[in-house]
């Protein structure tokens, strides 16, 4: 029973850490307050991968945002 309570505590703690401070850090990252260089590189990679997917025939709404010619 002690192991089950410990596992439940760790599970709840993991969810809390993911949701509360994790989303706060993610929000700061999106506005560029945390690691601006990584954010810029990530945006470039996401755009490139999205263009590659659109060119390969994968249909998604974001394809309308790219010039695929």
mmCIF file as Biopython writes it, N, C-alpha, C and O atoms, coordinates in Angstrom:
data_model
#
loop_
_atom_site.group_PDB
_atom_site.id
_atom_site.type_symbol
_atom_site.label_atom_id
_atom_site.label_alt_id
_atom_site.label_comp_id
_atom_site.label_asym_id
_atom_site.label_entity_id
_atom_site.label_seq_id
_atom_site.pdbx_PDB_ins_code
_atom_site.Cartn_x
_atom_site.Cartn_y
_atom_site.Cartn_z
_atom_site.occupancy
_atom_site.B_iso_or_equiv
_atom_site.auth_seq_id
_atom_site.auth_asym_id
_atom_site.pdbx_PDB_model_num
ATOM 1   N N  . UNK A ? 1  ? 0.823  -1.202 0.000   1.0 0.0 1  A 1 
ATOM 2   C CA . UNK A ? 1  ? 0.000  0.000  0.000   1.0 0.0 1  A 1 
ATOM 3   C C  . UNK A ? 1  ? 0.869  1.270  0.000   1.0 0.0 1  A 1 
ATOM 4   O O  . UNK A ? 1  ? 0.501  2.277  -0.604  1.0 0.0 1  A 1 
ATOM 5   N N  . UNK A ? 2  ? 2.018  1.212  0.678   1.0 0.0 2  A 1 
ATOM 6   C CA . UNK A ? 2  ? 2.907  2.360  0.747   1.0 0.0 2  A 1 
ATOM 7   C C  . UNK A ? 2  ? 3.452  2.704  -0.639  1.0 0.0 2  A 1 
ATOM 8   O O  . UNK A ? 2  ? 3.577  3.880  -0.979  1.0 0.0 2  A 1 
ATOM 9   N N  . UNK A ? 3  ? 3.772  1.700  -1.431  1.0 0.0 3  A 1 
ATOM 10  C CA . UNK A ? 3  ? 4.283  1.918  -2.783  1.0 0.0 3  A 1 
ATOM 11  C C  . UNK A ? 3  ? 3.211  2.558  -3.660  1.0 0.0 3  A 1 
ATOM 12  O O  . UNK A ? 3  ? 3.515  3.430  -4.473  1.0 0.0 3  A 1 
ATOM 13  N N  . UNK A ? 4  ? 1.979  2.137  -3.502  1.0 0.0 4  A 1 
ATOM 14  C CA . UNK A ? 4  ? 0.871  2.693  -4.284  1.0 0.0 4  A 1 
ATOM 15  C C  . UNK A ? 4  ? 0.672  4.179  -3.964  1.0 0.0 4  A 1 
ATOM 16  O O  . UNK A ? 4  ? 0.459  4.988  -4.866  1.0 0.0 4  A 1 
ATOM 17  N N  . UNK A ? 5  ? 0.743  4.528  -2.689  1.0 0.0 5  A 1 
ATOM 18  C CA . UNK A ? 5  ? 0.607  5.939  -2.317  1.0 0.0 5  A 1 
ATOM 19  C C  . UNK A ? 5  ? 1.764  6.767  -2.871  1.0 0.0 5  A 1 
ATOM 20  O O  . UNK A ? 5  ? 1.568  7.888  -3.340  1.0 0.0 5  A 1 
ATOM 21  N N  . UNK A ? 6  ? 2.966  6.208  -2.812  1.0 0.0 6  A 1 
ATOM 22  C CA . UNK A ? 6  ? 4.135  6.898  -3.357  1.0 0.0 6  A 1 
ATOM 23  C C  . UNK A ? 6  ? 3.979  7.093  -4.865  1.0 0.0 6  A 1 
ATOM 24  O O  . UNK A ? 6  ? 4.260  8.174  -5.384  1.0 0.0 6  A 1 
ATOM 25  N N  . UNK A ? 7  ? 3.533  6.051  -5.568  1.0 0.0 7  A 1 
ATOM 26  C CA . UNK A ? 7  ? 3.335  6.144  -7.016  1.0 0.0 7  A 1 
ATOM 27  C C  . UNK A ? 7  ? 2.269  7.173  -7.355  1.0 0.0 7  A 1 
ATOM 28  O O  . UNK A ? 7  ? 2.436  7.938  -8.305  1.0 0.0 7  A 1 
ATOM 29  N N  . UNK A ? 8  ? 1.187  7.208  -6.606  1.0 0.0 8  A 1 
ATOM 30  C CA . UNK A ? 8  ? 0.127  8.190  -6.838  1.0 0.0 8  A 1 
ATOM 31  C C  . UNK A ? 8  ? 0.641  9.612  -6.589  1.0 0.0 8  A 1 
ATOM 32  O O  . UNK A ? 8  ? 0.339  10.529 -7.353  1.0 0.0 8  A 1 
ATOM 33  N N  . UNK A ? 9  ? 1.416  9.789  -5.520  1.0 0.0 9  A 1 
ATOM 34  C CA . UNK A ? 9  ? 1.997  11.094 -5.227  1.0 0.0 9  A 1 
ATOM 35  C C  . UNK A ? 9  ? 2.908  11.547 -6.372  1.0 0.0 9  A 1 
ATOM 36  O O  . UNK A ? 9  ? 2.819  12.691 -6.819  1.0 0.0 9  A 1 
ATOM 37  N N  . UNK A ? 10 ? 3.778  10.662 -6.844  1.0 0.0 10 A 1 
ATOM 38  C CA . UNK A ? 10 ? 4.698  11.003 -7.925  1.0 0.0 10 A 1 
ATOM 39  C C  . UNK A ? 10 ? 3.940  11.318 -9.217  1.0 0.0 10 A 1 
ATOM 40  O O  . UNK A ? 10 ? 4.321  12.219 -9.964  1.0 0.0 10 A 1 
ATOM 41  N N  . UNK A ? 11 ? 2.871  10.575 -9.471  1.0 0.0 11 A 1 
ATOM 42  C CA . UNK A ? 11 ? 2.049  10.818 -10.653 1.0 0.0 11 A 1 
ATOM 43  C C  . UNK A ? 11 ? 1.419  12.212 -10.585 1.0 0.0 11 A 1 
ATOM 44  O O  . UNK A ? 11 ? 1.468  12.969 -11.555 1.0 0.0 11 A 1 
ATOM 45  N N  . UNK A ? 12 ? 0.838  12.540 -9.452  1.0 0.0 12 A 1 
ATOM 46  C CA . UNK A ? 12 ? 0.214  13.866 -9.283  1.0 0.0 12 A 1 
ATOM 47  C C  . UNK A ? 12 ? 1.256  14.973 -9.352  1.0 0.0 12 A 1 
ATOM 48  O O  . UNK A ? 12 ? 1.010  16.020 -9.951  1.0 0.0 12 A 1 
ATOM 49  N N  . UNK A ? 13 ? 2.405  14.755 -8.751  1.0 0.0 13 A 1 
ATOM 50  C CA . UNK A ? 13 ? 3.477  15.742 -8.802  1.0 0.0 13 A 1 
ATOM 51  C C  . UNK A ? 13 ? 3.940  15.954 -10.244 1.0 0.0 13 A 1 
ATOM 52  O O  . UNK A ? 13 ? 4.187  17.087 -10.658 1.0 0.0 13 A 1 
ATOM 53  N N  . UNK A ? 14 ? 4.058  14.882 -10.997 1.0 0.0 14 A 1 
ATOM 54  C CA . UNK A ? 14 ? 4.453  14.995 -12.401 1.0 0.0 14 A 1 
ATOM 55  C C  . UNK A ? 14 ? 3.455  15.809 -13.210 1.0 0.0 14 A 1 
ATOM 56  O O  . UNK A ? 14 ? 3.848  16.647 -14.022 1.0 0.0 14 A 1 
ATOM 57  N N  . UNK A ? 15 ? 2.179  15.569 -12.994 1.0 0.0 15 A 1 
ATOM 58  C CA . UNK A ? 15 ? 1.152  16.340 -13.695 1.0 0.0 15 A 1 
ATOM 59  C C  . UNK A ? 15 ? 1.216  17.809 -13.312 1.0 0.0 15 A 1 
ATOM 60  O O  . UNK A ? 15 ? 1.107  18.689 -14.167 1.0 0.0 15 A 1 
ATOM 61  N N  . UNK A ? 16 ? 1.395  18.072 -12.010 1.0 0.0 16 A 1 
ATOM 62  C CA . UNK A ? 16 ? 1.483  19.455 -11.556 1.0 0.0 16 A 1 
ATOM 63  C C  . UNK A ? 16 ? 2.659  20.173 -12.212 1.0 0.0 16 A 1 
ATOM 64  O O  . UNK A ? 16 ? 2.507  21.283 -12.722 1.0 0.0 16 A 1 
ATOM 65  N N  . UNK A ? 17 ? 3.824  19.544 -12.197 1.0 0.0 17 A 1 
ATOM 66  C CA . UNK A ? 17 ? 5.018  20.167 -12.766 1.0 0.0 17 A 1 
ATOM 67  C C  . UNK A ? 17 ? 4.847  20.395 -14.265 1.0 0.0 17 A 1 
ATOM 68  O O  . UNK A ? 17 ? 5.290  21.413 -14.797 1.0 0.0 17 A 1 
ATOM 69  N N  . UNK A ? 18 ? 4.214  19.461 -14.931 1.0 0.0 18 A 1 
ATOM 70  C CA . UNK A ? 18 ? 4.001  19.609 -16.376 1.0 0.0 18 A 1 
ATOM 71  C C  . UNK A ? 18 ? 3.042  20.756 -16.676 1.0 0.0 18 A 1 
ATOM 72  O O  . UNK A ? 18 ? 3.287  21.550 -17.584 1.0 0.0 18 A 1 
ATOM 73  N N  . UNK A ? 19 ? 1.974  20.843 -15.934 1.0 0.0 19 A 1 
ATOM 74  C CA . UNK A ? 19 ? 0.931  21.815 -16.251 1.0 0.0 19 A 1 
ATOM 75  C C  . UNK A ? 19 ? 1.245  23.208 -15.708 1.0 0.0 19 A 1 
ATOM 76  O O  . UNK A ? 19 ? 1.192  24.182 -16.459 1.0 0.0 19 A 1 
ATOM 77  N N  . UNK A ? 20 ? 1.563  23.318 -14.450 1.0 0.0 20 A 1 
ATOM 78  C CA . UNK A ? 20 ? 1.699  24.656 -13.857 1.0 0.0 20 A 1 
ATOM 79  C C  . UNK A ? 20 ? 2.988  25.361 -14.295 1.0 0.0 20 A 1 
ATOM 80  O O  . UNK A ? 20 ? 2.913  26.305 -15.082 1.0 0.0 20 A 1 
ATOM 81  N N  . UNK A ? 21 ? 4.152  24.948 -13.825 1.0 0.0 21 A 1 
ATOM 82  C CA . UNK A ? 21 ? 5.351  25.673 -14.264 1.0 0.0 21 A 1 
ATOM 83  C C  . UNK A ? 21 ? 5.713  25.382 -15.705 1.0 0.0 21 A 1 
ATOM 84  O O  . UNK A ? 21 ? 6.278  26.241 -16.383 1.0 0.0 21 A 1 
ATOM 85  N N  . UNK A ? 22 ? 5.403  24.194 -16.187 1.0 0.0 22 A 1 
ATOM 86  C CA . UNK A ? 22 ? 5.743  23.845 -17.567 1.0 0.0 22 A 1 
ATOM 87  C C  . UNK A ? 22 ? 5.076  24.747 -18.579 1.0 0.0 22 A 1 
ATOM 88  O O  . UNK A ? 22 ? 5.719  25.199 -19.526 1.0 0.0 22 A 1 
ATOM 89  N N  . UNK A ? 23 ? 3.794  25.017 -18.393 1.0 0.0 23 A 1 
ATOM 90  C CA . UNK A ? 23 ? 3.103  25.905 -19.319 1.0 0.0 23 A 1 
ATOM 91  C C  . UNK A ? 23 ? 3.575  27.346 -19.178 1.0 0.0 23 A 1 
ATOM 92  O O  . UNK A ? 23 ? 3.579  28.100 -20.150 1.0 0.0 23 A 1 
ATOM 93  N N  . UNK A ? 24 ? 3.969  27.723 -17.980 1.0 0.0 24 A 1 
ATOM 94  C CA . UNK A ? 24 ? 4.511  29.069 -17.791 1.0 0.0 24 A 1 
ATOM 95  C C  . UNK A ? 24 ? 5.810  29.247 -18.558 1.0 0.0 24 A 1 
ATOM 96  O O  . UNK A ? 24 ? 6.020  30.273 -19.206 1.0 0.0 24 A 1 
ATOM 97  N N  . UNK A ? 25 ? 6.680  28.251 -18.484 1.0 0.0 25 A 1 
ATOM 98  C CA . UNK A ? 25 ? 7.950  28.304 -19.214 1.0 0.0 25 A 1 
ATOM 99  C C  . UNK A ? 25 ? 7.689  28.292 -20.713 1.0 0.0 25 A 1 
ATOM 100 O O  . UNK A ? 25 ? 8.334  29.022 -21.466 1.0 0.0 25 A 1 
ATOM 101 N N  . UNK A ? 26 ? 6.747  27.466 -21.143 1.0 0.0 26 A 1 
ATOM 102 C CA . UNK A ? 26 ? 6.410  27.413 -22.567 1.0 0.0 26 A 1 
ATOM 103 C C  . UNK A ? 26 ? 5.898  28.764 -23.049 1.0 0.0 26 A 1 
ATOM 104 O O  . UNK A ? 26 ? 6.247  29.204 -24.145 1.0 0.0 26 A 1 
ATOM 105 N N  . UNK A ? 27 ? 5.077  29.421 -22.244 1.0 0.0 27 A 1 
ATOM 106 C CA . UNK A ? 27 ? 4.576  30.746 -22.609 1.0 0.0 27 A 1 
ATOM 107 C C  . UNK A ? 27 ? 5.702  31.755 -22.740 1.0 0.0 27 A 1 
ATOM 108 O O  . UNK A ? 27 ? 5.712  32.564 -23.668 1.0 0.0 27 A 1 
ATOM 109 N N  . UNK A ? 28 ? 6.651  31.712 -21.812 1.0 0.0 28 A 1 
ATOM 110 C CA . UNK A ? 28 ? 7.798  32.610 -21.901 1.0 0.0 28 A 1 
ATOM 111 C C  . UNK A ? 28 ? 8.626  32.312 -23.145 1.0 0.0 28 A 1 
ATOM 112 O O  . UNK A ? 28 ? 9.156  33.223 -23.781 1.0 0.0 28 A 1 
ATOM 113 N N  . UNK A ? 29 ? 8.734  31.031 -23.486 1.0 0.0 29 A 1 
ATOM 114 C CA . UNK A ? 29 ? 9.496  30.639 -24.668 1.0 0.0 29 A 1 
ATOM 115 C C  . UNK A ? 29 ? 8.834  31.188 -25.927 1.0 0.0 29 A 1 
ATOM 116 O O  . UNK A ? 29 ? 9.510  31.690 -26.824 1.0 0.0 29 A 1 
ATOM 117 N N  . UNK A ? 30 ? 7.501  31.090 -25.988 1.0 0.0 30 A 1 
ATOM 118 C CA . UNK A ? 30 ? 6.786  31.562 -27.173 1.0 0.0 30 A 1 
ATOM 119 C C  . UNK A ? 30 ? 6.894  33.070 -27.377 1.0 0.0 30 A 1 
ATOM 120 O O  . UNK A ? 30 ? 6.895  33.538 -28.516 1.0 0.0 30 A 1 
ATOM 121 N N  . UNK A ? 31 ? 6.985  33.828 -26.304 1.0 0.0 31 A 1 
ATOM 122 C CA . UNK A ? 31 ? 7.112  35.278 -26.478 1.0 0.0 31 A 1 
ATOM 123 C C  . UNK A ? 31 ? 8.569  35.708 -26.629 1.0 0.0 31 A 1 
ATOM 124 O O  . UNK A ? 31 ? 8.854  36.896 -26.779 1.0 0.0 31 A 1 
ATOM 125 N N  . UNK A ? 32 ? 9.486  34.750 -26.591 1.0 0.0 32 A 1 
ATOM 126 C CA . UNK A ? 32 ? 10.896 35.045 -26.833 1.0 0.0 32 A 1 
ATOM 127 C C  . UNK A ? 32 ? 11.680 35.463 -25.611 1.0 0.0 32 A 1 
ATOM 128 O O  . UNK A ? 32 ? 12.799 35.962 -25.733 1.0 0.0 32 A 1 
ATOM 129 N N  . UNK A ? 33 ? 11.112 35.266 -24.430 1.0 0.0 33 A 1 
ATOM 130 C CA . UNK A ? 33 ? 11.804 35.667 -23.213 1.0 0.0 33 A 1 
ATOM 131 C C  . UNK A ? 33 ? 12.822 34.622 -22.755 1.0 0.0 33 A 1 
ATOM 132 O O  . UNK A ? 33 ? 13.688 34.921 -21.933 1.0 0.0 33 A 1 
ATOM 133 N N  . UNK A ? 34 ? 12.725 33.408 -23.278 1.0 0.0 34 A 1 
ATOM 134 C CA . UNK A ? 34 ? 13.634 32.326 -22.901 1.0 0.0 34 A 1 
ATOM 135 C C  . UNK A ? 34 ? 14.283 31.767 -24.160 1.0 0.0 34 A 1 
ATOM 136 O O  . UNK A ? 34 ? 13.583 31.288 -25.052 1.0 0.0 34 A 1 
ATOM 137 N N  . UNK A ? 35 ? 15.576 31.818 -24.243 1.0 0.0 35 A 1 
ATOM 138 C CA . UNK A ? 35 ? 16.363 31.210 -25.315 1.0 0.0 35 A 1 
ATOM 139 C C  . UNK A ? 35 ? 15.856 31.592 -26.706 1.0 0.0 35 A 1 
ATOM 140 O O  . UNK A ? 35 ? 15.362 30.747 -27.452 1.0 0.0 35 A 1 
ATOM 141 N N  . UNK A ? 36 ? 15.982 32.846 -27.035 1.0 0.0 36 A 1 
ATOM 142 C CA . UNK A ? 36 ? 15.506 33.389 -28.313 1.0 0.0 36 A 1 
ATOM 143 C C  . UNK A ? 36 ? 16.165 32.689 -29.506 1.0 0.0 36 A 1 
ATOM 144 O O  . UNK A ? 36 ? 15.514 32.464 -30.527 1.0 0.0 36 A 1 
ATOM 145 N N  . UNK A ? 37 ? 17.448 32.346 -29.383 1.0 0.0 37 A 1 
ATOM 146 C CA . UNK A ? 37 ? 18.148 31.670 -30.482 1.0 0.0 37 A 1 
ATOM 147 C C  . UNK A ? 37 ? 17.516 30.309 -30.790 1.0 0.0 37 A 1 
ATOM 148 O O  . UNK A ? 37 ? 17.312 29.965 -31.954 1.0 0.0 37 A 1 
ATOM 149 N N  . UNK A ? 38 ? 17.207 29.538 -29.743 1.0 0.0 38 A 1 
ATOM 150 C CA . UNK A ? 38 ? 16.566 28.238 -29.940 1.0 0.0 38 A 1 
ATOM 151 C C  . UNK A ? 38 ? 15.181 28.419 -30.553 1.0 0.0 38 A 1 
ATOM 152 O O  . UNK A ? 38 ? 14.785 27.638 -31.419 1.0 0.0 38 A 1 
ATOM 153 N N  . UNK A ? 39 ? 14.449 29.424 -30.122 1.0 0.0 39 A 1 
ATOM 154 C CA . UNK A ? 39 ? 13.122 29.688 -30.666 1.0 0.0 39 A 1 
ATOM 155 C C  . UNK A ? 39 ? 13.212 29.986 -32.165 1.0 0.0 39 A 1 
ATOM 156 O O  . UNK A ? 39 ? 12.423 29.462 -32.953 1.0 0.0 39 A 1 
ATOM 157 N N  . UNK A ? 40 ? 14.161 30.817 -32.552 1.0 0.0 40 A 1 
ATOM 158 C CA . UNK A ? 40 ? 14.319 31.161 -33.970 1.0 0.0 40 A 1 
ATOM 159 C C  . UNK A ? 40 ? 14.692 29.941 -34.804 1.0 0.0 40 A 1 
ATOM 160 O O  . UNK A ? 40 ? 14.144 29.739 -35.888 1.0 0.0 40 A 1 
ATOM 161 N N  . UNK A ? 41 ? 15.616 29.131 -34.309 1.0 0.0 41 A 1 
ATOM 162 C CA . UNK A ? 41 ? 16.010 27.913 -35.042 1.0 0.0 41 A 1 
ATOM 163 C C  . UNK A ? 41 ? 14.849 26.935 -35.149 1.0 0.0 41 A 1 
ATOM 164 O O  . UNK A ? 41 ? 14.667 26.292 -36.183 1.0 0.0 41 A 1 
ATOM 165 N N  . UNK A ? 42 ? 14.064 26.823 -34.083 1.0 0.0 42 A 1 
ATOM 166 C CA . UNK A ? 42 ? 12.916 25.915 -34.086 1.0 0.0 42 A 1 
ATOM 167 C C  . UNK A ? 42 ? 11.876 26.351 -35.108 1.0 0.0 42 A 1 
ATOM 168 O O  . UNK A ? 42 ? 11.318 25.516 -35.821 1.0 0.0 42 A 1 
ATOM 169 N N  . UNK A ? 43 ? 11.611 27.659 -35.185 1.0 0.0 43 A 1 
ATOM 170 C CA . UNK A ? 43 ? 10.635 28.162 -36.161 1.0 0.0 43 A 1 
ATOM 171 C C  . UNK A ? 43 ? 11.083 27.874 -37.586 1.0 0.0 43 A 1 
ATOM 172 O O  . UNK A ? 43 ? 10.264 27.510 -38.430 1.0 0.0 43 A 1 
ATOM 173 N N  . UNK A ? 44 ? 12.375 28.034 -37.863 1.0 0.0 44 A 1 
ATOM 174 C CA . UNK A ? 44 ? 12.896 27.746 -39.201 1.0 0.0 44 A 1 
ATOM 175 C C  . UNK A ? 44 ? 12.707 26.262 -39.531 1.0 0.0 44 A 1 
ATOM 176 O O  . UNK A ? 44 ? 12.269 25.916 -40.628 1.0 0.0 44 A 1 
ATOM 177 N N  . UNK A ? 45 ? 13.040 25.390 -38.578 1.0 0.0 45 A 1 
ATOM 178 C CA . UNK A ? 45 ? 12.888 23.949 -38.811 1.0 0.0 45 A 1 
ATOM 179 C C  . UNK A ? 45 ? 11.431 23.549 -38.989 1.0 0.0 45 A 1 
ATOM 180 O O  . UNK A ? 45 ? 11.114 22.734 -39.855 1.0 0.0 45 A 1 
ATOM 181 N N  . UNK A ? 46 ? 10.547 24.109 -38.185 1.0 0.0 46 A 1 
ATOM 182 C CA . UNK A ? 46 ? 9.111  23.790 -38.305 1.0 0.0 46 A 1 
ATOM 183 C C  . UNK A ? 46 ? 8.600  24.222 -39.675 1.0 0.0 46 A 1 
ATOM 184 O O  . UNK A ? 46 ? 7.860  23.479 -40.321 1.0 0.0 46 A 1 
ATOM 185 N N  . UNK A ? 47 ? 8.984  25.404 -40.121 1.0 0.0 47 A 1 
ATOM 186 C CA . UNK A ? 47 ? 8.572  25.860 -41.451 1.0 0.0 47 A 1 
ATOM 187 C C  . UNK A ? 47 ? 9.096  24.925 -42.537 1.0 0.0 47 A 1 
ATOM 188 O O  . UNK A ? 47 ? 8.359  24.564 -43.454 1.0 0.0 47 A 1 
ATOM 189 N N  . UNK A ? 48 ? 10.369 24.532 -42.437 1.0 0.0 48 A 1 
ATOM 190 C CA . UNK A ? 48 ? 10.944 23.658 -43.463 1.0 0.0 48 A 1 
ATOM 191 C C  . UNK A ? 48 ? 10.258 22.298 -43.484 1.0 0.0 48 A 1 
ATOM 192 O O  . UNK A ? 48 ? 9.925  21.787 -44.553 1.0 0.0 48 A 1 
ATOM 193 N N  . UNK A ? 49 ? 10.044 21.706 -42.306 1.0 0.0 49 A 1 
ATOM 194 C CA . UNK A ? 49 ? 9.367  20.410 -42.245 1.0 0.0 49 A 1 
ATOM 195 C C  . UNK A ? 49 ? 7.924  20.514 -42.736 1.0 0.0 49 A 1 
ATOM 196 O O  . UNK A ? 49 ? 7.429  19.596 -43.390 1.0 0.0 49 A 1 
ATOM 197 N N  . UNK A ? 50 ? 7.251  21.609 -42.433 1.0 0.0 50 A 1 
ATOM 198 C CA . UNK A ? 50 ? 5.875  21.803 -42.902 1.0 0.0 50 A 1 
ATOM 199 C C  . UNK A ? 50 ? 5.839  21.909 -44.424 1.0 0.0 50 A 1 
ATOM 200 O O  . UNK A ? 50 ? 4.971  21.321 -45.069 1.0 0.0 50 A 1 
ATOM 201 N N  . UNK A ? 51 ? 6.773  22.652 -44.992 1.0 0.0 51 A 1 
ATOM 202 C CA . UNK A ? 51 ? 6.844  22.778 -46.457 1.0 0.0 51 A 1 
ATOM 203 C C  . UNK A ? 51 ? 7.112  21.417 -47.083 1.0 0.0 51 A 1 
ATOM 204 O O  . UNK A ? 51 ? 6.485  21.055 -48.079 1.0 0.0 51 A 1 
ATOM 205 N N  . UNK A ? 52 ? 8.042  20.662 -46.503 1.0 0.0 52 A 1 
ATOM 206 C CA . UNK A ? 52 ? 8.338  19.327 -47.024 1.0 0.0 52 A 1 
ATOM 207 C C  . UNK A ? 52 ? 7.107  18.428 -46.980 1.0 0.0 52 A 1 
ATOM 208 O O  . UNK A ? 52 ? 6.850  17.685 -47.927 1.0 0.0 52 A 1 
ATOM 209 N N  . UNK A ? 53 ? 6.347  18.489 -45.895 1.0 0.0 53 A 1 
ATOM 210 C CA . UNK A ? 53 ? 5.126  17.682 -45.787 1.0 0.0 53 A 1 
ATOM 211 C C  . UNK A ? 53 ? 4.096  18.103 -46.829 1.0 0.0 53 A 1 
ATOM 212 O O  . UNK A ? 53 ? 3.470  17.258 -47.468 1.0 0.0 53 A 1 
ATOM 213 N N  . UNK A ? 54 ? 3.925  19.403 -46.996 1.0 0.0 54 A 1 
ATOM 214 C CA . UNK A ? 54 ? 2.955  19.900 -47.972 1.0 0.0 54 A 1 
ATOM 215 C C  . UNK A ? 54 ? 3.343  19.483 -49.384 1.0 0.0 54 A 1 
ATOM 216 O O  . UNK A ? 54 ? 2.486  19.087 -50.174 1.0 0.0 54 A 1 
ATOM 217 N N  . UNK A ? 55 ? 4.639  19.570 -49.704 1.0 0.0 55 A 1 
ATOM 218 C CA . UNK A ? 55 ? 5.101  19.185 -51.038 1.0 0.0 55 A 1 
ATOM 219 C C  . UNK A ? 55 ? 4.944  17.691 -51.287 1.0 0.0 55 A 1 
ATOM 220 O O  . UNK A ? 55 ? 4.771  17.265 -52.429 1.0 0.0 55 A 1 
ATOM 221 N N  . UNK A ? 56 ? 5.002  16.895 -50.223 1.0 0.0 56 A 1 
ATOM 222 C CA . UNK A ? 56 ? 4.864  15.443 -50.389 1.0 0.0 56 A 1 
ATOM 223 C C  . UNK A ? 56 ? 3.404  15.009 -50.500 1.0 0.0 56 A 1 
ATOM 224 O O  . UNK A ? 56 ? 3.117  13.825 -50.675 1.0 0.0 56 A 1 
ATOM 225 N N  . UNK A ? 57 ? 2.480  15.969 -50.398 1.0 0.0 57 A 1 
ATOM 226 C CA . UNK A ? 57 ? 1.067  15.644 -50.568 1.0 0.0 57 A 1 
ATOM 227 C C  . UNK A ? 57 ? 0.284  15.558 -49.280 1.0 0.0 57 A 1 
ATOM 228 O O  . UNK A ? 57 ? -0.918 15.298 -49.307 1.0 0.0 57 A 1 
ATOM 229 N N  . UNK A ? 58 ? 0.937  15.769 -48.152 1.0 0.0 58 A 1 
ATOM 230 C CA . UNK A ? 58 ? 0.242  15.752 -46.872 1.0 0.0 58 A 1 
ATOM 231 C C  . UNK A ? 58 ? -0.668 16.971 -46.806 1.0 0.0 58 A 1 
ATOM 232 O O  . UNK A ? 58 ? -0.200 18.098 -46.966 1.0 0.0 58 A 1 
ATOM 233 N N  . UNK A ? 59 ? -1.940 16.766 -46.578 1.0 0.0 59 A 1 
ATOM 234 C CA . UNK A ? 59 ? -2.916 17.858 -46.606 1.0 0.0 59 A 1 
ATOM 235 C C  . UNK A ? 59 ? -3.164 18.389 -45.198 1.0 0.0 59 A 1 
ATOM 236 O O  . UNK A ? 59 ? -3.681 17.681 -44.333 1.0 0.0 59 A 1 
ATOM 237 N N  . UNK A ? 60 ? -2.786 19.650 -44.985 1.0 0.0 60 A 1 
ATOM 238 C CA . UNK A ? 60 ? -3.064 20.306 -43.714 1.0 0.0 60 A 1 
ATOM 239 C C  . UNK A ? 60 ? -3.319 21.790 -43.967 1.0 0.0 60 A 1 
ATOM 240 O O  . UNK A ? 60 ? -2.913 22.338 -44.992 1.0 0.0 60 A 1 
ATOM 241 N N  . UNK A ? 61 ? -3.997 22.426 -43.016 1.0 0.0 61 A 1 
ATOM 242 C CA . UNK A ? 61 ? -4.369 23.834 -43.192 1.0 0.0 61 A 1 
ATOM 243 C C  . UNK A ? 61 ? -3.161 24.727 -43.391 1.0 0.0 61 A 1 
ATOM 244 O O  . UNK A ? 61 ? -3.240 25.711 -44.126 1.0 0.0 61 A 1 
ATOM 245 N N  . UNK A ? 62 ? -2.058 24.411 -42.764 1.0 0.0 62 A 1 
ATOM 246 C CA . UNK A ? 62 ? -0.859 25.255 -42.838 1.0 0.0 62 A 1 
ATOM 247 C C  . UNK A ? 62 ? -0.291 25.308 -44.253 1.0 0.0 62 A 1 
ATOM 248 O O  . UNK A ? 62 ? 0.463  26.228 -44.569 1.0 0.0 62 A 1 
ATOM 249 N N  . UNK A ? 63 ? -0.631 24.349 -45.112 1.0 0.0 63 A 1 
ATOM 250 C CA . UNK A ? 63 ? -0.098 24.345 -46.485 1.0 0.0 63 A 1 
ATOM 251 C C  . UNK A ? 63 ? -0.517 25.602 -47.250 1.0 0.0 63 A 1 
ATOM 252 O O  . UNK A ? 63 ? 0.181  26.033 -48.168 1.0 0.0 63 A 1 
ATOM 253 N N  . UNK A ? 64 ? -1.637 26.180 -46.879 1.0 0.0 64 A 1 
ATOM 254 C CA . UNK A ? 64 ? -2.109 27.390 -47.560 1.0 0.0 64 A 1 
ATOM 255 C C  . UNK A ? 64 ? -1.221 28.593 -47.244 1.0 0.0 64 A 1 
ATOM 256 O O  . UNK A ? 64 ? -1.236 29.589 -47.968 1.0 0.0 64 A 1 
ATOM 257 N N  . UNK A ? 65 ? -0.441 28.497 -46.152 1.0 0.0 65 A 1 
ATOM 258 C CA . UNK A ? 65 ? 0.415  29.609 -45.744 1.0 0.0 65 A 1 
ATOM 259 C C  . UNK A ? 65 ? 1.750  29.636 -46.470 1.0 0.0 65 A 1 
ATOM 260 O O  . UNK A ? 65 ? 2.486  30.618 -46.371 1.0 0.0 65 A 1 
ATOM 261 N N  . UNK A ? 66 ? 2.075  28.571 -47.200 1.0 0.0 66 A 1 
ATOM 262 C CA . UNK A ? 66 ? 3.389  28.466 -47.834 1.0 0.0 66 A 1 
ATOM 263 C C  . UNK A ? 66 ? 3.284  28.537 -49.340 1.0 0.0 66 A 1 
ATOM 264 O O  . UNK A ? 66 ? 2.327  28.042 -49.936 1.0 0.0 66 A 1 
ATOM 265 N N  . UNK A ? 67 ? 4.284  29.161 -49.951 1.0 0.0 67 A 1 
ATOM 266 C CA . UNK A ? 67 ? 4.405  29.165 -51.410 1.0 0.0 67 A 1 
ATOM 267 C C  . UNK A ? 67 ? 5.148  27.892 -51.782 1.0 0.0 67 A 1 
ATOM 268 O O  . UNK A ? 67 ? 6.348  27.782 -51.530 1.0 0.0 67 A 1 
ATOM 269 N N  . UNK A ? 68 ? 4.458  26.936 -52.373 1.0 0.0 68 A 1 
ATOM 270 C CA . UNK A ? 68 ? 5.050  25.615 -52.624 1.0 0.0 68 A 1 
ATOM 271 C C  . UNK A ? 68 ? 5.633  25.477 -54.020 1.0 0.0 68 A 1 
ATOM 272 O O  . UNK A ? 68 ? 5.971  24.369 -54.437 1.0 0.0 68 A 1 
ATOM 273 N N  . UNK A ? 69 ? 5.757  26.571 -54.746 1.0 0.0 69 A 1 
ATOM 274 C CA . UNK A ? 69 ? 6.320  26.491 -56.099 1.0 0.0 69 A 1 
ATOM 275 C C  . UNK A ? 69 ? 7.811  26.485 -56.093 1.0 0.0 69 A 1 
ATOM 276 O O  . UNK A ? 69 ? 8.432  26.421 -57.154 1.0 0.0 69 A 1 
#
